Amino acid sequence: MKKFLLPILFILFFSCDDIDECGDITQKYTQDGKYYFVIIVEKSSGGGDDNPGGGIGYADAEVNLETYNSFNVGDEFCRN
């Protein structure tokens, strides 16, 4: 069983990509002592392969207090 489980765990661990999204900050908020930016991550209006429905996508990015205070709404932010 160990011979089967170990390769599966290895594949799962190394197949996950890091999130690397950039976008404009549309909101800043705090919740439960944590700091967040809401960023626009997709501005495609057409129906391409990456975003077949088109439209705007949003993502919440958790940041530390120093980063939270360093950016304003409208600034570009990249999370990785």
PyMOL Python script that loads the backbone (N, CA, C, O; Angstrom):
from pymol import cmd

cmd.read_pdbstr("""\
ATOM      1  N   MET A   1       0.824  -1.198   0.000  1.00  0.00           N
ATOM      2  CA  MET A   1       0.000   0.000   0.000  1.00  0.00           C
ATOM      3  C   MET A   1       0.869   1.264   0.000  1.00  0.00           C
ATOM      4  O   MET A   1       0.535   2.249  -0.659  1.00  0.00           O
ATOM      5  N   LYS A   2       1.991   1.232   0.745  1.00  0.00           N
ATOM      6  CA  LYS A   2       2.875   2.394   0.783  1.00  0.00           C
ATOM      7  C   LYS A   2       3.462   2.684  -0.590  1.00  0.00           C
ATOM      8  O   LYS A   2       3.653   3.843  -0.957  1.00  0.00           O
ATOM      9  N   LYS A   3       3.748   1.631  -1.347  1.00  0.00           N
ATOM     10  CA  LYS A   3       4.326   1.822  -2.681  1.00  0.00           C
ATOM     11  C   LYS A   3       3.341   2.512  -3.617  1.00  0.00           C
ATOM     12  O   LYS A   3       3.750   3.188  -4.560  1.00  0.00           O
ATOM     13  N   PHE A   4       2.066   2.348  -3.367  1.00  0.00           N
ATOM     14  CA  PHE A   4       1.043   2.974  -4.189  1.00  0.00           C
ATOM     15  C   PHE A   4       0.756   4.398  -3.709  1.00  0.00           C
ATOM     16  O   PHE A   4       0.599   5.308  -4.523  1.00  0.00           O
ATOM     17  N   LEU A   5       0.688   4.587  -2.416  1.00  0.00           N
ATOM     18  CA  LEU A   5       0.309   5.874  -1.843  1.00  0.00           C
ATOM     19  C   LEU A   5       1.392   6.941  -2.018  1.00  0.00           C
ATOM     20  O   LEU A   5       1.074   8.095  -2.306  1.00  0.00           O
ATOM     21  N   LEU A   6       2.627   6.585  -1.854  1.00  0.00           N
ATOM     22  CA  LEU A   6       3.718   7.551  -1.947  1.00  0.00           C
ATOM     23  C   LEU A   6       3.806   8.228  -3.315  1.00  0.00           C
ATOM     24  O   LEU A   6       3.915   9.453  -3.359  1.00  0.00           O
ATOM     25  N   PRO A   7       3.763   7.501  -4.430  1.00  0.00           N
ATOM     26  CA  PRO A   7       3.794   8.184  -5.738  1.00  0.00           C
ATOM     27  C   PRO A   7       2.577   9.086  -5.965  1.00  0.00           C
ATOM     28  O   PRO A   7       2.698  10.148  -6.575  1.00  0.00           O
ATOM     29  N   ILE A   8       1.423   8.670  -5.482  1.00  0.00           N
ATOM     30  CA  ILE A   8       0.218   9.496  -5.642  1.00  0.00           C
ATOM     31  C   ILE A   8       0.380  10.810  -4.883  1.00  0.00           C
ATOM     32  O   ILE A   8       0.073  11.875  -5.417  1.00  0.00           O
ATOM     33  N   LEU A   9       0.856  10.742  -3.656  1.00  0.00           N
ATOM     34  CA  LEU A   9       1.072  11.960  -2.877  1.00  0.00           C
ATOM     35  C   LEU A   9       2.126  12.853  -3.524  1.00  0.00           C
ATOM     36  O   LEU A   9       1.985  14.076  -3.537  1.00  0.00           O
ATOM     37  N   PHE A  10       3.161  12.253  -4.052  1.00  0.00           N
ATOM     38  CA  PHE A  10       4.214  13.003  -4.727  1.00  0.00           C
ATOM     39  C   PHE A  10       3.650  13.757  -5.931  1.00  0.00           C
ATOM     40  O   PHE A  10       3.942  14.938  -6.120  1.00  0.00           O
ATOM     41  N   ILE A  11       2.860  13.087  -6.727  1.00  0.00           N
ATOM     42  CA  ILE A  11       2.260  13.706  -7.919  1.00  0.00           C
ATOM     43  C   ILE A  11       1.320  14.836  -7.522  1.00  0.00           C
ATOM     44  O   ILE A  11       1.359  15.910  -8.122  1.00  0.00           O
ATOM     45  N   LEU A  12       0.483  14.611  -6.529  1.00  0.00           N
ATOM     46  CA  LEU A  12      -0.445  15.649  -6.091  1.00  0.00           C
ATOM     47  C   LEU A  12       0.292  16.867  -5.551  1.00  0.00           C
ATOM     48  O   LEU A  12      -0.095  18.004  -5.823  1.00  0.00           O
ATOM     49  N   PHE A  13       1.335  16.633  -4.799  1.00  0.00           N
ATOM     50  CA  PHE A  13       2.081  17.731  -4.194  1.00  0.00           C
ATOM     51  C   PHE A  13       2.776  18.591  -5.244  1.00  0.00           C
ATOM     52  O   PHE A  13       2.747  19.818  -5.149  1.00  0.00           O
ATOM     53  N   PHE A  14       3.393  17.979  -6.231  1.00  0.00           N
ATOM     54  CA  PHE A  14       4.163  18.726  -7.213  1.00  0.00           C
ATOM     55  C   PHE A  14       3.366  19.149  -8.441  1.00  0.00           C
ATOM     56  O   PHE A  14       3.891  19.884  -9.278  1.00  0.00           O
ATOM     57  N   SER A  15       2.136  18.718  -8.575  1.00  0.00           N
ATOM     58  CA  SER A  15       1.351  19.118  -9.739  1.00  0.00           C
ATOM     59  C   SER A  15       0.565  20.394  -9.496  1.00  0.00           C
ATOM     60  O   SER A  15       0.015  20.953 -10.444  1.00  0.00           O
ATOM     61  N   CYS A  16       0.491  20.870  -8.274  1.00  0.00           N
ATOM     62  CA  CYS A  16      -0.243  22.094  -7.974  1.00  0.00           C
ATOM     63  C   CYS A  16       0.586  23.297  -8.388  1.00  0.00           C
ATOM     64  O   CYS A  16       1.743  23.433  -7.991  1.00  0.00           O
ATOM     65  N   ASP A  17      -0.010  24.167  -9.185  1.00  0.00           N
ATOM     66  CA  ASP A  17       0.672  25.378  -9.623  1.00  0.00           C
ATOM     67  C   ASP A  17       0.477  26.477  -8.591  1.00  0.00           C
ATOM     68  O   ASP A  17      -0.554  26.541  -7.922  1.00  0.00           O
ATOM     69  N   ASP A  18       1.484  27.344  -8.468  1.00  0.00           N
ATOM     70  CA  ASP A  18       1.335  28.528  -7.651  1.00  0.00           C
ATOM     71  C   ASP A  18       0.412  29.494  -8.376  1.00  0.00           C
ATOM     72  O   ASP A  18       0.423  29.580  -9.604  1.00  0.00           O
ATOM     73  N   ILE A  19      -0.379  30.213  -7.609  1.00  0.00           N
ATOM     74  CA  ILE A  19      -1.265  31.205  -8.185  1.00  0.00           C
ATOM     75  C   ILE A  19      -0.443  32.452  -8.480  1.00  0.00           C
ATOM     76  O   ILE A  19       0.242  32.968  -7.597  1.00  0.00           O
ATOM     77  N   ASP A  20      -0.505  32.930  -9.693  1.00  0.00           N
ATOM     78  CA  ASP A  20       0.223  34.127 -10.082  1.00  0.00           C
ATOM     79  C   ASP A  20      -0.729  34.982 -10.892  1.00  0.00           C
ATOM     80  O   ASP A  20      -0.733  34.931 -12.122  1.00  0.00           O
ATOM     81  N   GLU A  21      -1.536  35.770 -10.198  1.00  0.00           N
ATOM     82  CA  GLU A  21      -2.531  36.589 -10.854  1.00  0.00           C
ATOM     83  C   GLU A  21      -2.282  38.048 -10.513  1.00  0.00           C
ATOM     84  O   GLU A  21      -1.963  38.388  -9.374  1.00  0.00           O
ATOM     85  N   CYS A  22      -2.431  38.896 -11.502  1.00  0.00           N
ATOM     86  CA  CYS A  22      -2.298  40.335 -11.304  1.00  0.00           C
ATOM     87  C   CYS A  22      -3.608  40.997 -11.684  1.00  0.00           C
ATOM     88  O   CYS A  22      -4.335  40.515 -12.553  1.00  0.00           O
ATOM     89  N   GLY A  23      -3.897  42.095 -11.031  1.00  0.00           N
ATOM     90  CA  GLY A  23      -5.094  42.838 -11.368  1.00  0.00           C
ATOM     91  C   GLY A  23      -5.193  44.105 -10.551  1.00  0.00           C
ATOM     92  O   GLY A  23      -4.393  44.342  -9.646  1.00  0.00           O
ATOM     93  N   ASP A  24      -6.179  44.914 -10.878  1.00  0.00           N
ATOM     94  CA  ASP A  24      -6.412  46.162 -10.161  1.00  0.00           C
ATOM     95  C   ASP A  24      -7.197  45.887  -8.884  1.00  0.00           C
ATOM     96  O   ASP A  24      -8.137  45.093  -8.879  1.00  0.00           O
ATOM     97  N   ILE A  25      -6.804  46.546  -7.813  1.00  0.00           N
ATOM     98  CA  ILE A  25      -7.506  46.412  -6.535  1.00  0.00           C
ATOM     99  C   ILE A  25      -8.805  47.197  -6.624  1.00  0.00           C
ATOM    100  O   ILE A  25      -8.793  48.395  -6.904  1.00  0.00           O
ATOM    101  N   THR A  26      -9.925  46.524  -6.385  1.00  0.00           N
ATOM    102  CA  THR A  26     -11.223  47.198  -6.415  1.00  0.00           C
ATOM    103  C   THR A  26     -11.763  47.457  -5.017  1.00  0.00           C
ATOM    104  O   THR A  26     -12.578  48.359  -4.821  1.00  0.00           O
ATOM    105  N   GLN A  27     -11.314  46.672  -4.046  1.00  0.00           N
ATOM    106  CA  GLN A  27     -11.741  46.845  -2.657  1.00  0.00           C
ATOM    107  C   GLN A  27     -10.641  46.373  -1.729  1.00  0.00           C
ATOM    108  O   GLN A  27      -9.830  45.519  -2.086  1.00  0.00           O
ATOM    109  N   LYS A  28     -10.625  46.942  -0.530  1.00  0.00           N
ATOM    110  CA  LYS A  28      -9.770  46.467   0.554  1.00  0.00           C
ATOM    111  C   LYS A  28     -10.691  46.214   1.742  1.00  0.00           C
ATOM    112  O   LYS A  28     -11.590  47.009   2.019  1.00  0.00           O
ATOM    113  N   TYR A  29     -10.463  45.099   2.448  1.00  0.00           N
ATOM    114  CA  TYR A  29     -11.283  44.849   3.632  1.00  0.00           C
ATOM    115  C   TYR A  29     -10.529  43.985   4.628  1.00  0.00           C
ATOM    116  O   TYR A  29      -9.554  43.313   4.290  1.00  0.00           O
ATOM    117  N   THR A  30     -11.007  44.021   5.868  1.00  0.00           N
ATOM    118  CA  THR A  30     -10.460  43.171   6.919  1.00  0.00           C
ATOM    119  C   THR A  30     -11.576  42.277   7.432  1.00  0.00           C
ATOM    120  O   THR A  30     -12.743  42.666   7.464  1.00  0.00           O
ATOM    121  N   GLN A  31     -11.192  41.072   7.832  1.00  0.00           N
ATOM    122  CA  GLN A  31     -12.165  40.126   8.376  1.00  0.00           C
ATOM    123  C   GLN A  31     -11.428  39.194   9.329  1.00  0.00           C
ATOM    124  O   GLN A  31     -10.427  38.579   8.961  1.00  0.00           O
ATOM    125  N   ASP A  32     -11.924  39.099  10.541  1.00  0.00           N
ATOM    126  CA  ASP A  32     -11.337  38.219  11.556  1.00  0.00           C
ATOM    127  C   ASP A  32      -9.844  38.478  11.748  1.00  0.00           C
ATOM    128  O   ASP A  32      -9.066  37.538  11.914  1.00  0.00           O
ATOM    129  N   GLY A  33      -9.446  39.738  11.726  1.00  0.00           N
ATOM    130  CA  GLY A  33      -8.050  40.099  11.944  1.00  0.00           C
ATOM    131  C   GLY A  33      -7.131  39.844  10.763  1.00  0.00           C
ATOM    132  O   GLY A  33      -5.913  39.956  10.899  1.00  0.00           O
ATOM    133  N   LYS A  34      -7.684  39.505   9.612  1.00  0.00           N
ATOM    134  CA  LYS A  34      -6.894  39.274   8.402  1.00  0.00           C
ATOM    135  C   LYS A  34      -7.198  40.377   7.399  1.00  0.00           C
ATOM    136  O   LYS A  34      -8.258  41.002   7.447  1.00  0.00           O
ATOM    137  N   TYR A  35      -6.257  40.607   6.489  1.00  0.00           N
ATOM    138  CA  TYR A  35      -6.348  41.704   5.529  1.00  0.00           C
ATOM    139  C   TYR A  35      -6.479  41.147   4.114  1.00  0.00           C
ATOM    140  O   TYR A  35      -5.782  40.205   3.738  1.00  0.00           O
ATOM    141  N   TYR A  36      -7.389  41.749   3.329  1.00  0.00           N
ATOM    142  CA  TYR A  36      -7.680  41.236   1.989  1.00  0.00           C
ATOM    143  C   TYR A  36      -7.783  42.368   0.976  1.00  0.00           C
ATOM    144  O   TYR A  36      -8.184  43.486   1.301  1.00  0.00           O
ATOM    145  N   PHE A  37      -7.406  42.049  -0.271  1.00  0.00           N
ATOM    146  CA  PHE A  37      -7.693  42.873  -1.437  1.00  0.00           C
ATOM    147  C   PHE A  37      -8.654  42.088  -2.321  1.00  0.00           C
ATOM    148  O   PHE A  37      -8.548  40.866  -2.429  1.00  0.00           O
ATOM    149  N   VAL A  38      -9.583  42.782  -2.945  1.00  0.00           N
ATOM    150  CA  VAL A  38     -10.383  42.199  -4.021  1.00  0.00           C
ATOM    151  C   VAL A  38      -9.778  42.737  -5.308  1.00  0.00           C
ATOM    152  O   VAL A  38      -9.706  43.949  -5.508  1.00  0.00           O
ATOM    153  N   ILE A  39      -9.339  41.823  -6.189  1.00  0.00           N
ATOM    154  CA  ILE A  39      -8.689  42.253  -7.427  1.00  0.00           C
ATOM    155  C   ILE A  39      -9.440  41.714  -8.642  1.00  0.00           C
ATOM    156  O   ILE A  39     -10.033  40.637  -8.601  1.00  0.00           O
ATOM    157  N   ILE A  40      -9.397  42.493  -9.724  1.00  0.00           N
ATOM    158  CA  ILE A  40      -9.936  42.047 -11.012  1.00  0.00           C
ATOM    159  C   ILE A  40      -8.845  41.224 -11.680  1.00  0.00           C
ATOM    160  O   ILE A  40      -7.742  41.724 -11.903  1.00  0.00           O
ATOM    161  N   VAL A  41      -9.138  39.966 -12.001  1.00  0.00           N
ATOM    162  CA  VAL A  41      -8.124  39.091 -12.586  1.00  0.00           C
ATOM    163  C   VAL A  41      -8.390  38.757 -14.049  1.00  0.00           C
ATOM    164  O   VAL A  41      -7.541  38.141 -14.693  1.00  0.00           O
ATOM    165  N   GLU A  42      -9.512  39.136 -14.580  1.00  0.00           N
ATOM    166  CA  GLU A  42      -9.839  38.819 -15.976  1.00  0.00           C
ATOM    167  C   GLU A  42     -10.696  39.933 -16.534  1.00  0.00           C
ATOM    168  O   GLU A  42     -11.745  40.259 -15.978  1.00  0.00           O
ATOM    169  N   LYS A  43     -10.246  40.522 -17.648  1.00  0.00           N
ATOM    170  CA  LYS A  43     -11.007  41.604 -18.273  1.00  0.00           C
ATOM    171  C   LYS A  43     -11.445  41.244 -19.680  1.00  0.00           C
ATOM    172  O   LYS A  43     -11.653  42.131 -20.508  1.00  0.00           O
ATOM    173  N   SER A  44     -11.587  39.967 -19.962  1.00  0.00           N
ATOM    174  CA  SER A  44     -11.952  39.540 -21.306  1.00  0.00           C
ATOM    175  C   SER A  44     -13.438  39.756 -21.537  1.00  0.00           C
ATOM    176  O   SER A  44     -14.264  39.296 -20.748  1.00  0.00           O
ATOM    177  N   SER A  45     -13.782  40.453 -22.610  1.00  0.00           N
ATOM    178  CA  SER A  45     -15.194  40.643 -22.925  1.00  0.00           C
ATOM    179  C   SER A  45     -15.666  39.667 -23.992  1.00  0.00           C
ATOM    180  O   SER A  45     -16.867  39.522 -24.219  1.00  0.00           O
ATOM    181  N   GLY A  46     -14.731  39.004 -24.642  1.00  0.00           N
ATOM    182  CA  GLY A  46     -15.087  38.037 -25.671  1.00  0.00           C
ATOM    183  C   GLY A  46     -15.080  36.635 -25.113  1.00  0.00           C
ATOM    184  O   GLY A  46     -14.737  36.425 -23.950  1.00  0.00           O
ATOM    185  N   GLY A  47     -15.449  35.696 -25.915  1.00  0.00           N
ATOM    186  CA  GLY A  47     -15.499  34.314 -25.479  1.00  0.00           C
ATOM    187  C   GLY A  47     -14.291  33.541 -25.955  1.00  0.00           C
ATOM    188  O   GLY A  47     -14.395  32.760 -26.901  1.00  0.00           O
ATOM    189  N   GLY A  48     -13.142  33.741 -25.321  1.00  0.00           N
ATOM    190  CA  GLY A  48     -11.939  33.019 -25.697  1.00  0.00           C
ATOM    191  C   GLY A  48     -11.869  31.678 -24.993  1.00  0.00           C
ATOM    192  O   GLY A  48     -12.749  31.339 -24.202  1.00  0.00           O
ATOM    193  N   ASP A  49     -10.823  30.913 -25.280  1.00  0.00           N
ATOM    194  CA  ASP A  49     -10.661  29.601 -24.662  1.00  0.00           C
ATOM    195  C   ASP A  49     -10.428  29.690 -23.159  1.00  0.00           C
ATOM    196  O   ASP A  49     -10.909  28.844 -22.405  1.00  0.00           O
ATOM    197  N   ASP A  50      -9.684  30.718 -22.716  1.00  0.00           N
ATOM    198  CA  ASP A  50      -9.386  30.852 -21.297  1.00  0.00           C
ATOM    199  C   ASP A  50     -10.591  31.308 -20.489  1.00  0.00           C
ATOM    200  O   ASP A  50     -10.706  30.970 -19.311  1.00  0.00           O
ATOM    201  N   ASN A  51     -11.476  32.059 -21.093  1.00  0.00           N
ATOM    202  CA  ASN A  51     -12.641  32.593 -20.398  1.00  0.00           C
ATOM    203  C   ASN A  51     -13.836  32.532 -21.338  1.00  0.00           C
ATOM    204  O   ASN A  51     -14.232  33.560 -21.888  1.00  0.00           O
ATOM    205  N   PRO A  52     -14.421  31.355 -21.536  1.00  0.00           N
ATOM    206  CA  PRO A  52     -15.462  31.207 -22.543  1.00  0.00           C
ATOM    207  C   PRO A  52     -16.699  32.048 -22.286  1.00  0.00           C
ATOM    208  O   PRO A  52     -17.402  32.398 -23.234  1.00  0.00           O
ATOM    209  N   GLY A  53     -16.985  32.381 -21.045  1.00  0.00           N
ATOM    210  CA  GLY A  53     -18.164  33.180 -20.744  1.00  0.00           C
ATOM    211  C   GLY A  53     -17.920  34.664 -20.856  1.00  0.00           C
ATOM    212  O   GLY A  53     -18.873  35.443 -20.870  1.00  0.00           O
ATOM    213  N   GLY A  54     -16.665  35.080 -20.936  1.00  0.00           N
ATOM    214  CA  GLY A  54     -16.344  36.495 -20.964  1.00  0.00           C
ATOM    215  C   GLY A  54     -16.610  37.130 -19.615  1.00  0.00           C
ATOM    216  O   GLY A  54     -16.875  36.433 -18.635  1.00  0.00           O
ATOM    217  N   GLY A  55     -16.543  38.428 -19.563  1.00  0.00           N
ATOM    218  CA  GLY A  55     -16.832  39.136 -18.330  1.00  0.00           C
ATOM    219  C   GLY A  55     -15.606  39.358 -17.473  1.00  0.00           C
ATOM    220  O   GLY A  55     -14.470  39.153 -17.900  1.00  0.00           O
ATOM    221  N   ILE A  56     -15.871  39.783 -16.251  1.00  0.00           N
ATOM    222  CA  ILE A  56     -14.808  40.127 -15.317  1.00  0.00           C
ATOM    223  C   ILE A  56     -14.755  39.092 -14.206  1.00  0.00           C
ATOM    224  O   ILE A  56     -15.788  38.700 -13.662  1.00  0.00           O
ATOM    225  N   GLY A  57     -13.553  38.654 -13.873  1.00  0.00           N
ATOM    226  CA  GLY A  57     -13.368  37.737 -12.757  1.00  0.00           C
ATOM    227  C   GLY A  57     -12.725  38.462 -11.590  1.00  0.00           C
ATOM    228  O   GLY A  57     -11.866  39.323 -11.783  1.00  0.00           O
ATOM    229  N   TYR A  58     -13.133  38.120 -10.396  1.00  0.00           N
ATOM    230  CA  TYR A  58     -12.591  38.727  -9.189  1.00  0.00           C
ATOM    231  C   TYR A  58     -11.935  37.663  -8.335  1.00  0.00           C
ATOM    232  O   TYR A  58     -12.321  36.495  -8.375  1.00  0.00           O
ATOM    233  N   ALA A  59     -10.931  38.074  -7.552  1.00  0.00           N
ATOM    234  CA  ALA A  59     -10.278  37.164  -6.617  1.00  0.00           C
ATOM    235  C   ALA A  59      -9.973  37.923  -5.338  1.00  0.00           C
ATOM    236  O   ALA A  59      -9.646  39.109  -5.372  1.00  0.00           O
ATOM    237  N   ASP A  60     -10.082  37.233  -4.209  1.00  0.00           N
ATOM    238  CA  ASP A  60      -9.672  37.790  -2.928  1.00  0.00           C
ATOM    239  C   ASP A  60      -8.239  37.352  -2.664  1.00  0.00           C
ATOM    240  O   ASP A  60      -7.905  36.177  -2.814  1.00  0.00           O
ATOM    241  N   ALA A  61      -7.405  38.287  -2.275  1.00  0.00           N
ATOM    242  CA  ALA A  61      -6.008  37.985  -1.968  1.00  0.00           C
ATOM    243  C   ALA A  61      -5.742  38.370  -0.518  1.00  0.00           C
ATOM    244  O   ALA A  61      -5.871  39.535  -0.144  1.00  0.00           O
ATOM    245  N   GLU A  62      -5.371  37.382   0.298  1.00  0.00           N
ATOM    246  CA  GLU A  62      -5.017  37.680   1.685  1.00  0.00           C
ATOM    247  C   GLU A  62      -3.598  38.235   1.714  1.00  0.00           C
ATOM    248  O   GLU A  62      -2.692  37.669   1.101  1.00  0.00           O
ATOM    249  N   VAL A  63      -3.406  39.344   2.425  1.00  0.00           N
ATOM    250  CA  VAL A  63      -2.106  40.003   2.511  1.00  0.00           C
ATOM    251  C   VAL A  63      -1.790  40.322   3.971  1.00  0.00           C
ATOM    252  O   VAL A  63      -2.664  40.241   4.835  1.00  0.00           O
ATOM    253  N   ASN A  64      -0.541  40.682   4.239  1.00  0.00           N
ATOM    254  CA  ASN A  64      -0.186  41.094   5.595  1.00  0.00           C
ATOM    255  C   ASN A  64      -0.481  42.590   5.765  1.00  0.00           C
ATOM    256  O   ASN A  64      -0.809  43.278   4.798  1.00  0.00           O
ATOM    257  N   LEU A  65      -0.363  43.078   6.993  1.00  0.00           N
ATOM    258  CA  LEU A  65      -0.709  44.470   7.289  1.00  0.00           C
ATOM    259  C   LEU A  65       0.164  45.454   6.517  1.00  0.00           C
ATOM    260  O   LEU A  65      -0.339  46.466   6.029  1.00  0.00           O
ATOM    261  N   GLU A  66       1.446  45.179   6.399  1.00  0.00           N
ATOM    262  CA  GLU A  66       2.352  46.076   5.677  1.00  0.00           C
ATOM    263  C   GLU A  66       1.938  46.213   4.211  1.00  0.00           C
ATOM    264  O   GLU A  66       1.910  47.321   3.675  1.00  0.00           O
ATOM    265  N   THR A  67       1.619  45.095   3.564  1.00  0.00           N
ATOM    266  CA  THR A  67       1.170  45.128   2.170  1.00  0.00           C
ATOM    267  C   THR A  67      -0.170  45.842   2.061  1.00  0.00           C
ATOM    268  O   THR A  67      -0.382  46.636   1.145  1.00  0.00           O
ATOM    269  N   TYR A  68      -1.069  45.560   2.990  1.00  0.00           N
ATOM    270  CA  TYR A  68      -2.393  46.188   3.007  1.00  0.00           C
ATOM    271  C   TYR A  68      -2.271  47.714   3.037  1.00  0.00           C
ATOM    272  O   TYR A  68      -2.990  48.417   2.328  1.00  0.00           O
ATOM    273  N   ASN A  69      -1.359  48.210   3.860  1.00  0.00           N
ATOM    274  CA  ASN A  69      -1.180  49.657   3.987  1.00  0.00           C
ATOM    275  C   ASN A  69      -0.383  50.264   2.839  1.00  0.00           C
ATOM    276  O   ASN A  69      -0.395  51.482   2.665  1.00  0.00           O
ATOM    277  N   SER A  70       0.308  49.447   2.055  1.00  0.00           N
ATOM    278  CA  SER A  70       1.145  49.940   0.960  1.00  0.00           C
ATOM    279  C   SER A  70       0.392  50.152  -0.345  1.00  0.00           C
ATOM    280  O   SER A  70       0.896  50.829  -1.241  1.00  0.00           O
ATOM    281  N   PHE A  71      -0.795  49.594  -0.470  1.00  0.00           N
ATOM    282  CA  PHE A  71      -1.565  49.670  -1.709  1.00  0.00           C
ATOM    283  C   PHE A  71      -2.883  50.388  -1.469  1.00  0.00           C
ATOM    284  O   PHE A  71      -3.446  50.347  -0.374  1.00  0.00           O
ATOM    285  N   ASN A  72      -3.363  51.049  -2.524  1.00  0.00           N
ATOM    286  CA  ASN A  72      -4.651  51.736  -2.495  1.00  0.00           C
ATOM    287  C   ASN A  72      -5.580  51.124  -3.531  1.00  0.00           C
ATOM    288  O   ASN A  72      -5.134  50.433  -4.448  1.00  0.00           O
ATOM    289  N   VAL A  73      -6.873  51.381  -3.379  1.00  0.00           N
ATOM    290  CA  VAL A  73      -7.843  50.963  -4.389  1.00  0.00           C
ATOM    291  C   VAL A  73      -7.447  51.608  -5.711  1.00  0.00           C
ATOM    292  O   VAL A  73      -7.165  52.806  -5.763  1.00  0.00           O
ATOM    293  N   GLY A  74      -7.425  50.815  -6.776  1.00  0.00           N
ATOM    294  CA  GLY A  74      -7.019  51.284  -8.101  1.00  0.00           C
ATOM    295  C   GLY A  74      -5.597  50.898  -8.470  1.00  0.00           C
ATOM    296  O   GLY A  74      -5.239  50.914  -9.647  1.00  0.00           O
ATOM    297  N   ASP A  75      -4.773  50.547  -7.470  1.00  0.00           N
ATOM    298  CA  ASP A  75      -3.404  50.103  -7.740  1.00  0.00           C
ATOM    299  C   ASP A  75      -3.416  48.694  -8.310  1.00  0.00           C
ATOM    300  O   ASP A  75      -4.341  47.920  -8.066  1.00  0.00           O
ATOM    301  N   GLU A  76      -2.368  48.368  -9.079  1.00  0.00           N
ATOM    302  CA  GLU A  76      -2.219  47.000  -9.571  1.00  0.00           C
ATOM    303  C   GLU A  76      -1.507  46.173  -8.509  1.00  0.00           C
ATOM    304  O   GLU A  76      -0.540  46.629  -7.899  1.00  0.00           O
ATOM    305  N   PHE A  77      -1.994  44.951  -8.292  1.00  0.00           N
ATOM    306  CA  PHE A  77      -1.413  44.045  -7.305  1.00  0.00           C
ATOM    307  C   PHE A  77      -1.273  42.669  -7.932  1.00  0.00           C
ATOM    308  O   PHE A  77      -2.174  42.202  -8.629  1.00  0.00           O
ATOM    309  N   CYS A  78      -0.146  42.023  -7.684  1.00  0.00           N
ATOM    310  CA  CYS A  78       0.075  40.655  -8.153  1.00  0.00           C
ATOM    311  C   CYS A  78       0.228  39.745  -6.953  1.00  0.00           C
ATOM    312  O   CYS A  78       0.999  40.033  -6.038  1.00  0.00           O
ATOM    313  N   ARG A  79      -0.504  38.653  -6.959  1.00  0.00           N
ATOM    314  CA  ARG A  79      -0.343  37.662  -5.895  1.00  0.00           C
ATOM    315  C   ARG A  79       0.340  36.445  -6.493  1.00  0.00           C
ATOM    316  O   ARG A  79       0.112  36.089  -7.649  1.00  0.00           O
ATOM    317  N   ASN A  80       1.171  35.823  -5.697  1.00  0.00           N
ATOM    318  CA  ASN A  80       1.879  34.630  -6.163  1.00  0.00           C
ATOM    319  C   ASN A  80       2.193  33.713  -5.025  1.00  0.00           C
ATOM    320  O   ASN A  80       2.789  32.656  -5.229  1.00  0.00           O
TER     321      ASN A  80
END
""", "prot")
cmd.dss("prot")
cmd.show_as("cartoon", "prot")
cmd.util.cbc("prot")
cmd.orient("prot")
